[in-house]
Amino acid sequence: MTSPLPSSPAASVLDLAPVVPVVVLTDATDAVPLARALVAGGLPAIEVTLRTPAALDAIRAIAGEVPQAVVGAGTVITPEQVDACTAAGARFLVSPGWTEALLAAMRGSGVPFLPGVSTTSEVVALLERGVRELKFFPAQAAGGTAYLRSLAGPLPQARFCPTGGIGPQTAPDYLALPNVGCVGGSWMLPAEAVAAGDWGRIERLARAAAGLRDAGERCR
Ligand SMILES: O=C(O)C(=O)C[C@H](O)[C@H](O)COP(=O)(O)O
């Protein structure tokens, strides 16, 4: 299949793909077949979270063996992790939060990044620092689509990747918002399917998720 993604570094994480799967892997040998299933289903931008010791090996494997994927790192919470992720081949970086030190390291990485925010003041603080593209986390718990819609009035220059508690029923509502570029989520990666190596099921769930942008556009 052909990938809609640019081969050069993307300027923005938000424009890579409408839905970004958030992956937690305990066994790095699952990374390549999992990534191939996501790509085949139409979800080529893949966020591998640093929640497990297998994460860096998983990023390295996907970067080396699945050229149609754009692999990034999630749960990046220290400056040291930034270097480790880009050395492993991560092409974007995502954090559930931010600090000044983390922001400086992400800026210096040379790859697009999304610091995480959940309040209006954090959005203002990051705009003040020249960062307009943000993860909104935990999206459902922090106010969901109503919160993001409210931010679009006073702060239209901020754009978001909401993540956390989003599923196939709610993703189209987020994607229909003017300040949402993409959504993140793990709903297309049920833990039991990963454990069983049921890549066919994951590909089917990915294909359904990849079609949700159109559902969002119909709601606009
Ligand atoms: O690991 C991180 O860096 C996070 O910020 C958390 C994840 O983005 C969410 O846990 C994914 O959301 P779910 O779709 O609810 O599983």
The ligand as a MOL file (V3000), in Angstrom:
LIG
                    3D

  0  0  0     0  0            999 V3000
M  V30 BEGIN CTAB
M  V30 COUNTS 16 15 0 0 0
M  V30 BEGIN ATOM
M  V30 1 O 1.1490 7.2290 28.0490 0
M  V30 2 C 1.0100 8.4400 27.9200 0
M  V30 3 O 1.9240 9.2000 27.6560 0
M  V30 4 C -0.3010 9.0490 28.0870 0
M  V30 5 O -0.3910 10.2420 28.0890 0
M  V30 6 C -1.4590 8.2380 28.2300 0
M  V30 7 C -2.0250 7.7550 26.9070 0
M  V30 8 O -1.9860 8.7330 25.9300 0
M  V30 9 C -3.3890 7.3240 27.1350 0
M  V30 10 O -3.4290 6.4640 28.2410 0
M  V30 11 C -3.9680 6.6470 25.9730 0
M  V30 12 O -5.3060 6.7400 26.1630 0
M  V30 13 P -6.3210 5.5430 26.1780 0
M  V30 14 O -6.8390 5.5080 24.7720 0
M  V30 15 O -7.3310 5.9530 27.1730 0
M  V30 16 O -5.5740 4.2970 26.5590 0
M  V30 END ATOM
M  V30 BEGIN BOND
M  V30 1 2 1 2
M  V30 2 1 2 3
M  V30 3 1 2 4
M  V30 4 2 4 5
M  V30 5 1 4 6
M  V30 6 1 6 7
M  V30 7 1 7 8
M  V30 8 1 7 9
M  V30 9 1 9 10
M  V30 10 1 9 11
M  V30 11 1 11 12
M  V30 12 1 12 13
M  V30 13 2 13 14
M  V30 14 1 13 15
M  V30 15 1 13 16
M  V30 END BOND
M  V30 END CTAB
M  END
